[in-house]
Amino acid sequence: MASILPLEENSWDVFQVGGEGLQFLSSQTGIYDADELKKHVQAVQAKAYQIVAYPCIRTFDFTRFRMANLPAYSRVKTLLRERPDAILLDLGCCIGTDIRKAAADGFPVQNFVACDLHPEFWNFGHELFRSTPETFPVAFLAGDILDGGFLAPAVPQSTSTSTSPSPPLTTITSLTALTGHVSIVHVSYIFHQFDEQQQIDLARAIAGLLSPLPGSMTLGSQVGKRIMGYRPTPARYPGEQAQLFAHSPESWTAMWEDLFPKGTVRVEAALRKREECYPWELLAPTPEGDDGILTWSITRLQ
């Protein structure tokens, strides 16, 4: 196997743009000295990079807010306030920055579920944020979200469907156990890692997880294109040339509307400039063929 690309020292300067992530890390860790915080974050970064050489690890994206920067996040907070038992699921959570932000915003961690293919990332999250499973008791599941044995596709439930109570989150061993029970599914920078059919399969599985109650939603972001199709992806290894499928707002909307009965969901999708979504992108090179960031939400109406 080719050696992985080296970590980028100057990416720390990119990370500091806006200061939002730094302030959050300081408040969570109690580390307010800039040099000490840098060493602490880089130590965790180096370990995570040995698990998978994701570009988001190399450039500190794993410590930034995704969900909280989405246009639909205000509605997420409203739903969590109005529905005390609402379950929030963070798919592809990495070290758990987004779910920790939701907790910091005042919502109950006992209603949260985090999921990632690599359990090491969740453990690194405890190390980074100086927490433990006891001090931050969020249910975590490790598994492949394209594995039907872990997340089985299901037809979206209707309000007339009789459903059993949601299981205790500390007892579940697969996401299938949450079918029809999840109020909010956040999934950012995950879909564009898969080909077109895999994205359809994942969307179908997420649709089955959603609670039939009006207002239940899934939201996220990923690399998008003005015209759907394949695009180059940032390399993890020297010389790597990978092509991954990216949706346009129109193709994304059509995919989700096909999964639900007509008129039962509202799909919102927009292709935005990278720097409009994330200020630090001003200092990062834009990959060839990357037309922008697709931000989206799918909300159940009935």
FILORO-582552 format. One record per residue (C-alpha): chain; y negated, x negated, z. Coordinates in pm, whole numbers, m for minus. Each point is the difference from the previous one (the first is absolute). Layout:
@cadena A yy Y xx X zz Z $
...
END
This chain:
@cadena A yy 0 xx 0 zz 0 $
@cadena A yy m347 xx m125 zz m83 $
@cadena A yy m220 xx m98 zz 290 $
@cadena A yy m244 xx 264 zz 113 $
@cadena A yy m369 xx m34 zz m71 $
@cadena A yy m189 xx m173 zz 281 $
@cadena A yy m215 xx 193 zz 242 $
@cadena A yy m364 xx 6 zz m101 $
@cadena A yy m229 xx m161 zz 257 $
@cadena A yy m314 xx 152 zz m154 $
@cadena A yy 149 xx 350 zz 27 $
@cadena A yy m118 xx 1 zz 363 $
@cadena A yy m359 xx 2 zz m133 $
@cadena A yy 89 xx 297 zz m222 $
@cadena A yy 159 xx 175 zz 296 $
@cadena A yy m319 xx m22 zz 203 $
@cadena A yy m209 xx 199 zz m252 $
@cadena A yy m132 xx 308 zz 177 $
@cadena A yy 131 xx m114 zz 338 $
@cadena A yy 181 xx 330 zz 62 $
@cadena A yy 347 xx m150 zz 27 $
@cadena A yy m120 xx m286 zz 217 $
@cadena A yy m168 xx 236 zz 245 $
@cadena A yy 312 xx 213 zz 24 $
@cadena A yy 225 xx m302 zz 57 $
@cadena A yy m230 xx m132 zz 271 $
@cadena A yy m8 xx 334 zz 178 $
@cadena A yy 378 xx 32 zz m18 $
@cadena A yy 91 xx m355 zz 95 $
@cadena A yy m283 xx m90 zz 234 $
@cadena A yy m65 xx m315 zz m206 $
@cadena A yy m374 xx m28 zz m69 $
@cadena A yy m25 xx m370 zz m80 $
@cadena A yy m7 xx m30 zz m381 $
@cadena A yy 205 xx m319 zz m23 $
@cadena A yy 262 xx 122 zz 246 $
@cadena A yy 32 xx 330 zz m185 $
@cadena A yy 38 xx m180 zz m332 $
@cadena A yy 280 xx m218 zz 137 $
@cadena A yy 173 xx 302 zz 154 $
@cadena A yy m6 xx 202 zz m324 $
@cadena A yy 103 xx m295 zz m216 $
@cadena A yy 298 xx m76 zz 225 $
@cadena A yy 133 xx 353 zz m53 $
@cadena A yy m88 xx m11 zz m370 $
@cadena A yy 210 xx m314 zz m51 $
@cadena A yy 305 xx 164 zz 158 $
@cadena A yy m39 xx 322 zz m198 $
@cadena A yy m40 xx m194 zz m324 $
@cadena A yy 342 xx m156 zz 49 $
@cadena A yy 159 xx 347 zz 6 $
@cadena A yy m149 xx 115 zz m330 $
@cadena A yy m272 xx m183 zz m192 $
@cadena A yy m209 xx 308 zz m65 $
@cadena A yy m351 xx m63 zz m136 $
@cadena A yy m128 xx 230 zz 278 $
@cadena A yy 136 xx m246 zz 257 $
@cadena A yy m152 xx m299 zz m176 $
@cadena A yy m345 xx 162 zz m10 $
@cadena A yy 0 xx 167 zz 346 $
@cadena A yy 16 xx 352 zz m146 $
@cadena A yy 268 xx 79 zz 260 $
@cadena A yy m267 xx 6 zz 271 $
@cadena A yy m245 xx 234 zz m179 $
@cadena A yy m41 xx 375 zz 18 $
@cadena A yy 142 xx 197 zz m291 $
@cadena A yy 38 xx 355 zz 130 $
@cadena A yy m331 xx 5 zz 189 $
@cadena A yy m186 xx m100 zz m317 $
@cadena A yy 142 xx 286 zz m206 $
@cadena A yy m223 xx 299 zz m82 $
@cadena A yy 257 xx 238 zz 153 $
@cadena A yy 11 xx m176 zz 338 $
@cadena A yy m261 xx 235 zz 145 $
@cadena A yy 241 xx 287 zz m70 $
@cadena A yy 283 xx m196 zz 159 $
@cadena A yy m202 xx m23 zz 321 $
@cadena A yy m86 xx 369 zz m12 $
@cadena A yy 365 xx 96 zz m45 $
@cadena A yy 110 xx m227 zz 287 $
@cadena A yy m258 xx 160 zz 227 $
@cadena A yy 91 xx 357 zz m97 $
@cadena A yy 378 xx m47 zz m8 $
@cadena A yy 95 xx m184 zz 323 $
@cadena A yy 366 xx m35 zz m97 $
@cadena A yy m75 xx m134 zz m350 $
@cadena A yy 228 xx m288 zz m103 $
@cadena A yy m167 xx m289 zz m183 $
@cadena A yy 231 xx m222 zz m206 $
@cadena A yy m118 xx m337 zz m134 $
@cadena A yy 229 xx m112 zz m284 $
@cadena A yy m3 xx m370 zz m79 $
@cadena A yy m187 xx m62 zz 324 $
@cadena A yy 33 xx m383 zz m7 $
@cadena A yy m135 xx m117 zz 339 $
@cadena A yy m140 xx 346 zz 81 $
@cadena A yy m375 xx m47 zz m30 $
@cadena A yy m61 xx 350 zz m136 $
@cadena A yy 200 xx 177 zz 267 $
@cadena A yy m172 xx m205 zz 269 $
@cadena A yy m336 xx 105 zz m141 $
@cadena A yy 106 xx 367 zz 28 $
@cadena A yy 102 xx m64 zz 361 $
@cadena A yy m335 xx m166 zz 70 $
@cadena A yy m167 xx 311 zz m142 $
@cadena A yy 155 xx 193 zz 286 $
@cadena A yy 318 xx 154 zz m138 $
@cadena A yy 334 xx 2 zz 190 $
@cadena A yy 238 xx m281 zz m89 $
@cadena A yy 300 xx 209 zz 106 $
@cadena A yy m56 xx 204 zz m319 $
@cadena A yy m3 xx m306 zz m228 $
@cadena A yy 282 xx m147 zz m208 $
@cadena A yy m27 xx m337 zz m173 $
@cadena A yy 240 xx m112 zz m271 $
@cadena A yy 51 xx m320 zz m194 $
@cadena A yy 278 xx m172 zz m188 $
@cadena A yy m46 xx m312 zz 214 $
@cadena A yy 20 xx 53 zz 378 $
@cadena A yy m133 xx m352 zz 52 $
@cadena A yy m344 xx 121 zz m109 $
@cadena A yy m10 xx 260 zz 277 $
@cadena A yy 94 xx m268 zz 253 $
@cadena A yy m275 xx m225 zz m136 $
@cadena A yy m237 xx 293 zz 54 $
@cadena A yy 77 xx m8 zz 371 $
@cadena A yy m63 xx m374 zz m2 $
@cadena A yy m327 xx 32 zz m191 $
@cadena A yy m139 xx 284 zz 209 $
@cadena A yy 145 xx m133 zz 326 $
@cadena A yy 193 xx 317 zz 70 $
@cadena A yy 360 xx 88 zz 86 $
@cadena A yy 224 xx 298 zz m79 $
@cadena A yy m89 xx 122 zz 349 $
@cadena A yy m378 xx m32 zz m34 $
@cadena A yy m2 xx 133 zz m358 $
@cadena A yy 301 xx 237 zz m10 $
@cadena A yy m6 xx 109 zz m364 $
@cadena A yy 335 xx 94 zz m153 $
@cadena A yy 91 xx m257 zz m266 $
@cadena A yy 267 xx 32 zz m269 $
@cadena A yy 117 xx m281 zz m226 $
@cadena A yy 140 xx 114 zz m332 $
@cadena A yy m25 xx 22 zz m377 $
@cadena A yy m205 xx 306 zz m97 $
@cadena A yy 180 xx 14 zz m336 $
@cadena A yy 339 xx 20 zz 171 $
@cadena A yy 117 xx 361 zz 5 $
@cadena A yy 199 xx m73 zz 313 $
@cadena A yy m321 xx m85 zz 183 $
@cadena A yy m243 xx 242 zz m167 $
@cadena A yy 179 xx 278 zz m183 $
@cadena A yy m203 xx 198 zz m256 $
@cadena A yy m47 xx 366 zz 93 $
@cadena A yy m169 xx 301 zz m153 $
@cadena A yy m341 xx 55 zz 167 $
@cadena A yy 34 xx 271 zz 260 $
@cadena A yy m206 xx 318 zz m8 $
@cadena A yy m161 xx 175 zz 294 $
@cadena A yy 271 xx 264 zz m22 $
@cadena A yy 274 xx m261 zz 50 $
@cadena A yy 163 xx 6 zz 342 $
@cadena A yy m17 xx m351 zz 144 $
@cadena A yy 139 xx m150 zz 315 $
@cadena A yy m230 xx m177 zz 249 $
@cadena A yy m83 xx m358 zz m88 $
@cadena A yy 236 xx m249 zz 165 $
@cadena A yy m123 xx m237 zz 273 $
@cadena A yy m148 xx m292 zz m193 $
@cadena A yy 163 xx m254 zz 230 $
@cadena A yy 347 xx 122 zz m103 $
@cadena A yy m21 xx 4 zz m379 $
@cadena A yy 177 xx m264 zz m205 $
@cadena A yy m113 xx 103 zz m348 $
@cadena A yy m297 xx 168 zz m163 $
@cadena A yy 224 xx 280 zz m124 $
@cadena A yy m4 xx 138 zz 355 $
@cadena A yy m371 xx 77 zz m52 $
@cadena A yy 48 xx 217 zz m309 $
@cadena A yy m256 xx 280 zz 12 $
@cadena A yy m156 xx m122 zz 327 $
@cadena A yy m265 xx m259 zz m92 $
@cadena A yy m364 xx 108 zz m3 $
@cadena A yy m145 xx m324 zz m142 $
@cadena A yy 166 xx m268 zz m212 $
@cadena A yy m207 xx m310 zz m70 $
@cadena A yy 127 xx m236 zz m270 $
@cadena A yy m232 xx m269 zz m138 $
@cadena A yy 78 xx m285 zz m236 $
@cadena A yy 364 xx 106 zz m24 $
@cadena A yy 38 xx 219 zz m308 $
@cadena A yy m121 xx m262 zz m246 $
@cadena A yy 287 xx m227 zz 101 $
@cadena A yy 245 xx 231 zz m179 $
@cadena A yy 67 xx 113 zz m356 $
@cadena A yy m88 xx 346 zz m126 $
@cadena A yy 329 xx 171 zz 87 $
@cadena A yy 11 xx m157 zz 345 $
@cadena A yy m351 xx 128 zz 66 $
@cadena A yy 109 xx 352 zz m95 $
@cadena A yy 300 xx m32 zz 232 $
@cadena A yy m218 xx m121 zz 288 $
@cadena A yy m257 xx 276 zz m53 $
@cadena A yy 279 xx 259 zz 1 $
@cadena A yy 135 xx m137 zz 330 $
@cadena A yy m347 xx 1 zz 160 $
@cadena A yy m59 xx 357 zz m120 $
@cadena A yy 315 xx 104 zz 183 $
@cadena A yy m120 xx m161 zz 323 $
@cadena A yy m323 xx 199 zz 15 $
@cadena A yy m33 xx 289 zz 238 $
@cadena A yy m55 xx 330 zz m186 $
@cadena A yy m302 xx 79 zz 220 $
@cadena A yy m327 xx 15 zz m197 $
@cadena A yy m198 xx m320 zz 38 $
@cadena A yy 301 xx m231 zz 15 $
@cadena A yy m67 xx m292 zz m228 $
@cadena A yy 101 xx m334 zz m141 $
@cadena A yy m266 xx m255 zz m88 $
@cadena A yy m26 xx m356 zz m111 $
@cadena A yy m120 xx m257 zz m250 $
@cadena A yy 141 xx m241 zz m251 $
@cadena A yy m92 xx m192 zz m311 $
@cadena A yy m71 xx 242 zz m285 $
@cadena A yy m92 xx 5 zz m365 $
@cadena A yy m224 xx 210 zz m221 $
@cadena A yy 304 xx 59 zz m220 $
@cadena A yy 335 xx m4 zz 179 $
@cadena A yy 233 xx m284 zz m84 $
@cadena A yy 132 xx m336 zz 106 $
@cadena A yy m229 xx m270 zz 131 $
@cadena A yy 36 xx m361 zz 118 $
@cadena A yy 44 xx m39 zz 373 $
@cadena A yy m126 xx m293 zz 212 $
@cadena A yy 256 xx m277 zz 16 $
@cadena A yy 195 xx m87 zz 314 $
@cadena A yy 158 xx m310 zz m150 $
@cadena A yy m139 xx m262 zz m241 $
@cadena A yy 46 xx 119 zz m358 $
@cadena A yy 111 xx 350 zz 99 $
@cadena A yy m93 xx 268 zz m255 $
@cadena A yy 80 xx 350 zz 117 $
@cadena A yy m91 xx 335 zz m152 $
@cadena A yy m31 xx 310 zz 217 $
@cadena A yy m86 xx 359 zz m85 $
@cadena A yy m349 xx 133 zz 83 $
@cadena A yy m112 xx 363 zz m20 $
@cadena A yy m325 xx 145 zz m126 $
@cadena A yy m164 xx 283 zz 196 $
@cadena A yy 128 xx 247 zz m260 $
@cadena A yy 361 xx m119 zz m1 $
@cadena A yy 0 xx m20 zz 381 $
@cadena A yy m124 xx 358 zz 30 $
@cadena A yy 257 xx 127 zz m249 $
@cadena A yy 286 xx m174 zz 183 $
@cadena A yy m79 xx 166 zz 333 $
@cadena A yy m76 xx 343 zz m145 $
@cadena A yy 345 xx m2 zz m159 $
@cadena A yy 160 xx m43 zz 344 $
@cadena A yy m148 xx 312 zz 161 $
@cadena A yy m19 xx 366 zz m103 $
@cadena A yy m314 xx 65 zz m203 $
@cadena A yy m310 xx 56 zz 211 $
@cadena A yy 150 xx m117 zz 330 $
@cadena A yy m160 xx m345 zz 17 $
@cadena A yy m337 xx m159 zz m71 $
@cadena A yy 19 xx m344 zz m160 $
@cadena A yy m303 xx m227 zz 18 $
@cadena A yy 12 xx m334 zz m181 $
@cadena A yy m272 xx m237 zz m110 $
@cadena A yy m6 xx m345 zz m153 $
@cadena A yy m260 xx m207 zz 183 $
@cadena A yy m125 xx m353 zz m38 $
@cadena A yy 176 xx m237 zz 234 $
@cadena A yy m320 xx m101 zz 177 $
@cadena A yy m93 xx 365 zz 60 $
@cadena A yy 320 xx 46 zz 197 $
@cadena A yy 14 xx m334 zz 173 $
@cadena A yy m314 xx m218 zz 28 $
@cadena A yy 199 xx m324 zz 28 $
@cadena A yy 125 xx 47 zz m357 $
@cadena A yy m341 xx m131 zz m114 $
@cadena A yy 126 xx m348 zz 84 $
@cadena A yy 353 xx 46 zz m135 $
@cadena A yy 100 xx m51 zz m363 $
@cadena A yy 88 xx 320 zz m183 $
@cadena A yy 348 xx m25 zz m158 $
@cadena A yy 12 xx 36 zz m377 $
@cadena A yy 67 xx 360 zz m97 $
@cadena A yy m95 xx 132 zz 344 $
@cadena A yy m232 xx 291 zz m74 $
@cadena A yy m76 xx 87 zz 361 $
@cadena A yy 131 xx 171 zz 311 $
@cadena A yy 152 xx 347 zz m21 $
@cadena A yy m84 xx 190 zz 319 $
@cadena A yy 166 xx 335 zz 49 $
@cadena A yy 109 xx 283 zz 224 $
@cadena A yy 238 xx 295 zz m44 $
@cadena A yy m68 xx 290 zz 235 $
@cadena A yy 222 xx 302 zz 52 $
@cadena A yy m182 xx 331 zz m47 $
@cadena A yy 296 xx 229 zz 70 $
END
